[in-house]
Amino acid sequence: MRWDLVLRGGDVLDPARPGGPRRADVAVARGRIAAVGPGLAADPAAAGADLLDVSGRLVTPGLVDLHTHVYAGATYWGIDPDPTAWHSGVTTWVDAGSAGAFSFAALDEGVRRFTVDVPALLNISAVGLVAATGESRTLENCDVDLAVTTARAHPDRVRGFKVRVDRHAVGPSGLEPLRRAIEAGEACGLPVMVHIGAAPPTLGEILPLLRAGDIVTHCASGIAAAALPGGIDPAAKEAYASGVVFDIGHGSGGFAFDILEAQLAAGLKPHTVSSDLHARSLHGPVFDLPTTMAKMLAAGWPLDEVVAAATRRPAEVLGLAAGTLDVGAQADLAVFHLVEEPWAVADVHGQVRTAPLRLVNEATYRAGRRLPARLPEPPAPWIPLTDAQRAALAARDETVRSMMTQPLVSPDALDEQFPRSGA
């Protein structure tokens, strides 16, 4: 079999292989990994392949973001992933509960137009995240039978259930939406992701209800831990020991450096690193998943563990065929330039730490095809932005305008496409 693409000479970091990056080539055929090893560019199978020299660059599996919101145009939080995916290395975007049973069929149809893969978590509230919050305050919306029926009707898309459990989302419903999400999860054999935030309910009430394999996102939330001495509830240690998955879920309000540092000191290192990228976090404080990964580096994580937490581990949590460089796997790939210089990064509360390097994406491939450049849409009118954010967006627009209003090349770089001779 002839190969279609060879990434040549990169530092390949495969989370399934111990020992960190190794110099190797990656060959792709028919959208799948054909081989990984040294000297593949000289193999006869590489004849005619597209060869990309990635010497001095880090090559990883396409990133797997366990918590995003991509139901663009239909919810308060949704964004189009493609304008970010092509320059961030994220090829798998897990939509975390944007749609409930009432609208899931439309989400299932809508995400097919994206260049990236979108597994989804079904919101236990049938109304989903059409508004900023409050989706589970009316318990009639949290219909277990309807959720189970919807999940079973979309087995290739639904990989679990989502429920937001804070005082704004559940109000007088308390813990009941969580109990119903778990009931649906048990009926379908799927995990539940629970968002934590402002109490009530408290972490001490929420965490004991979770099963091994369930996911607590915003695990380093300063809001959820606001009243806790040292930032850690004793229930967190018990949940961690029982097999509950701790996910970063950065977002616009879900990540605090001091809470993460307390968890690391207590031996509660989060299992997965996700961005919670949505309409209110896209322009800051998240920006993208590589920026979130740099914040883990700033907290002292080794690079290989950070990459694993944003590729192989989230894929394993949801049983996804992603986050791997195994031969035969879909060729989802990311190429990064590691800019090794101090870089100031902030959490959602303005606490600043210094990352030792930046991961700057230079190419992203899904199923062996390089994702094309896409310009983002302007923010929705209901998204709050600072004056500085608005000014930066306006400056970016002017920079793009300046580039696009210039001819692409000079006259001497053109050919005569239709000669006068008619030849």
N, C-alpha and C positions, 0 to 999 in steps of 0.2 A: 504494500500500500504506500502510495506517495503521500508525503506530508504537505499540508497547505501553508503552515506557518512554523517558523522556528525563532524563538527568543534566544539569542546567542550570548553566552558569556556572562550571565547575570549571577548575582548572589541569591540563590534560591532558598527561601525559607519555607519549608513544609512543616506545618505544626505536628504532623503525624510522625516526623523523624526527629529524634533527639540530636542535640549537638549544634543547634543554631544554623545559620546560613552556610551553604556550600556552593562553590563555583560549579555551574552546570548550565546546560541548554535545556529548553523545554520545547518539545515538538508537538504540533497539533494536526490532527487529520479528521476531517468531517465533523468538526465541532467538538472533538474530544481529545483528551490528553493521550498522545501516542507513545511518548517516551520522555524520560527525564534522565539526563546524565551528561557527562563531558563529551565534547567532540561531535555532537549530533549534526552540526551544520555541515560537516564533511561527509555525512552518510549519504549513500546514493538515493535514499528516500527523500532527501532534502532538495534534490534537483528540481528546480522550478518553483520551490516554495518561497513565500514572502519571508525574507530574513531580516530580523530587527536586532541590531547590536545593542544590548542592554548592559554592556560592561560597566561596572561600577554602580549598578543599580540593584535595588532589592526587588526580587520577584516573589510574590505571594499568591495564594489562592485569592480569587475575588472575595472581597470582604462581605461578611454576612451581618447585617444590622438587625438585631433581634427586636428593636422597638422603633418603629417609624409610623408616620401617618400620611398616606399617599392617596386618600380619596379626594382628589382635587376637584373643586367646583361643587361638591355635594356636602361638605362639612365645614365647620368652623376652623378646623386644624389642618385640613388636607393640603398637600403640595404635590406638584408633578415631580417625580424623582429624577427624570432623565437629565434635566439641566444641571443637577448636582452629581449624578452617577458618573458621567464621563470624565470628570476631573477629580474624583474622590476614590475610585477603586471599589466602590460598593456595587456588587452585582446582584445581591439578594437583599431585598427590602421587606422585612416582615411588617405588614400593616397590623398594628396592635389595637384592634377593637374599634376602628373608625366606623364600621357598619355593624348593625344588629340584623335581626331576622327580616325586618321590614324592607331593608334596602340592600341586603347582601348580594342578591342576584345582579343588581346593577353594578356593585363594586366588582364582582367576579367578571362581568363583561367588560367594564371600563379599564381594568388594569391590563387587559390583554394587549392594549395598544402601546404599552411601555416597552422599552428595550431591555429592561431588567426583569428579574423574576420576583413575583410578589406572593409569597405564602401569606396567609392571614390568620389572625385570631378573631373569632366571632364575639362581638360584645354580647354579654348576657342580657343587656337591655336592648330590646328590639328596635328602639329609636336610634341607637348608636350615638355618635358624637356630632350630631347636627348642630348643637349649641356648645358654648364653652364648657358647660358643666350641667349637673342636675339630671342626668339621664336615668338614674336609678331611684330617684325620690318617689316615683310612683311605682309600686311593686307590680302592678299589672303589666308593666313593660318587661319585667323580668320573668318571662314565661319559659320554664324549663323545657316543656314538651316542644314548644315552637323552636327553641334554640337547638335542641337535639335533632329535630326534623330538618332544620336548615343545614346543620353541620353534615348530616348524613347525605343530604342532597348535593353537597359540594366537597366530596372527600379529597379531591386533589388540591383544593384551595385551603380548606379549613384545617389548621394544624393545632388548634387549641382554642381556649376561651379567654376572654379578657373582662375584667371588672375593675372599675375605679372605686376604691373604698376610702373616701375622706368625707368630711362633713358637708362639703359642697355638692359632691356627686350623689351621696346616698341620703343625706338629711335624716328624716325620721325613720327611714328604712333600716338604718343601722347595719348590722352584719348580714341581714337576710339576703341581699344580692350576692354576697360572697358565697353563702351557703348554697344558693341556687346555681351559681357558676360551677361549684365543685360537684354538685349533683349532676349537672350536664356533662362535666368532664368525666365522671365515673361511668356514666351511661355510654359515652363514646370512646372511652379509653384514651382520653386526651388530657394534656396538662392545662392548668389555669394560670394566667398571668394576672397578678393583683398589683394595681397601682396603690401606693401609700402616700399619705399627705397629712393635711391638718386634721387632728383628732377633734371629736370622736368619729369612728372607733379608734382606739389606741392600738399601737403595735402589739401590746400584751394581749389584746383581744383577737387581733387578726392572725398573727403568725401561728398560734397553736392549731388553727383550723386547716393549715396547708399540708398537703401530702408531699411525699418524696417526689421530685420531678416538677412540682409546681414552681412558679417563678415569682419572686417578689422584685418588682422593678422600682427604680428610684431608691435602691437599697441604701445609698449614702445621702439620703434626703435630710437636710438640716431642718426642714419644716416638720417632717414626721418625727424627728428626734428632738424637737425643740425643748421639751420639758424633761428630757432624760439626763440624769447625771452622767457625764462622760460620753453622752451621745449613743449609748448602746443599751437596749432593753435586754434583760436576761432571756426573754423569749427568743431574741435573735440568735443567741448561741444554741439554744435547743433546736430551733428550726434549721439552722445551718448543719448541725450534727445529724439531723433526721433526713437530710438529702434535699431540702428546699434549695432551689437555685437562686443565688443572689446576682441580680443584674443591675448595672449602673443606671441605665435609663436617664441620661443627663437632663435633657429638656430645658425649659425655661425656668423651672423651679425645683428640680429634683436632684441636684448634686451639690454637695458641700465638701470642700477639701478637709476640713477638720473632722467631719464625720468619717470620711474614708480613712483618714490617718488613724483614727481611733479603732476602726474595724481592723485595719492591717495590724495594728499593735496587739489586738486581741486574737489574732489568727483567723480572722473572718474575711479573707481576701475574696472579693467578688469573683464569681465564676465567669461572667460574661460582661463585655463592654459594648453597650449600645448607646445610640445618640438621642433617641426620642426626638428625631428631627421632624419638625412640623412648621406651620406658618408663623408661629411666634418665636421659634428658636433658630430658624434658618439664617437670619441676619445677625445672630448673636443672642445668647452666649455660646451656642453650639457650633454653628457654621457648617460642620460636617463631621463624619466619623473619624477621619484621621486626626482632626484637632482634638476630639475627645480621647483618642488613643494617646496623644502627646501628653494629656493631663495625667494619664496613668503613669507614663514615664516620669513626669514631674513628681509623682508620689513614690517613685523608687522601684517601679516594676521593671524587670528585664524586658527587652524588646521582644524576644521570642514568646514570652508569656502574654504580652499585650496582643501580639498578632494571633496567637491561639485563641484568646478570649474574644476576638472579633472575626473568627473564621470557623475553625473546627468545632469549638465548644458550643456556640449557639446553634450550629447545624445539628450537632448531636442532641441538644435539648429538645428540638422539634422533629428530629428524625428526617432532616433534609439531606438530599444528595448534593451537598455544596460544601465549600470550605476545605477542599482537598485538592491535592495534586496527584492523586492515584491515577495510574494508567487506566484508561477507560472511562474516567470521570468526565463530566462536561467541562470543557476548557474555559472556565471562568478564571481570569487572571488579572492581576494588578501589578503595575511596575511603578516603583517609588524611587525618587531621589531622596536620600537621607541627608538633610542639611544639618550638619553637626556643628551647631552653635547654640548658645543659650537663647531660649525663647520664652517670654513671659506669657502665661496662660492664666485665665481666671475661671472661678466657679460661678454659680448663679447669684451669689451674694457679694461678689467683688473681691473675694479672697484670691490673692495672686501667688502663684508658685512659678518656678522656672523649670521648663523642660530642657533636657540636654540636647534635643534634636527635634527637627520637624520631618514629617513624612509628606513629601510633596509628590502627588501622583503625576506620572508622565504618560501613562497609557492604561486603559481599562478594556478588557475583552470579556464578552459574554458569548459562550459557545463558539469561541475562536474568532469572533468578529469584533473588531475594534469599535467601541462606542463612538458615534459621531458627536462633534461639538454641538451643544444646544444652549441657546440663551434663555435665561429665566424670565418668567412673567413678573410684572411688578407686584408688590405686596397687596393683598386684599385690603379694602378700605377700613376694615375693622381691626387690623393688626396694629397695636401700639408700637411706635418707633420713636427713638430719641431724635433730637435735632441732628446729632452727629451721624446717626444711622441714615437719616434722610439725605444729608449732605453727601455721605459716601456713596449712596445709591445713585444720586444725581451725577456725581463725578464719574462713576463707572459708566453710566449711560453716555456721557459726553465722550469718554474715552473710546467706547465702542463705536459711537457715531463718527468720531474722527477717523478711526480705522476703516470703517465701511464706506466712507465718502471719498476715500482715496482710491484711484485705480489700483487693481491688484498687482500689476506689474508695469514696468516701463515699456514704451513702444518697441525697443529693441529686443524685448523678451517674447514678442509675438511672432507667429507664423502667418503667412498669407494663406488663409484657408481655401479661398476660391480664386485661383490665379486668373488673370485676364485672358490668358491663352485658352482657358477652358479645359486644360489638361486634367 
